[in-house]
Every structure is written in C-alpha cells, then in structure tokens.
C-alpha cells in the first residue's frame, strides 16, 4: 500500500513536496523528476536499472537523492515513511 500527502508551496508551483508512506513490498520507481528524500521510519533497498548498478540499503535517518529519470526497483522491508522534495 502506498499513500502520501502533497504539500503545495504557492511560490514554487514546480516543486512537489510532501510525506509518503509505503508498506512492505517490491515495485518499480516511475518518477521522471529529481528527488531528495529523508527517511523518517522504516528500511529497505533500491536497485537502479543498468548494467553494473549496485543495490543500496536505506533506513530511518538516511537522506537519498535521485537525479531525474532514475529508474529501478524499491524493495521495502519495513513500512517506510519519508519526507520528499521533487524538482
């Protein structure tokens, strides 16, 4: 299950920010924009697409950055809650 709360910034309509939550499971990342996030709770891993790309682990307290058009597979082991900003 995935759910989120978008928080609008009136002066910055091109910025998407909010909170996101996902229960355990595996799925593809379909996002075209760049994203920075702070993991509030939970744990999992992300495997970027591409030959030689290495899976990395994340947990509560970690910050992650994905450049635009980052594709890959999320593997959520513990329900993740994150704060995100997409530009």
Secondary structure, 3 states (H helix, E strand, C coil): CEEEEEECCCCCCCCEEEEEEECCEEEECCCCCCEEEEEEEEEEEEEECCCCCCCEEEECCCEEEECCCCCEEEEEEEEEEEEEEEC
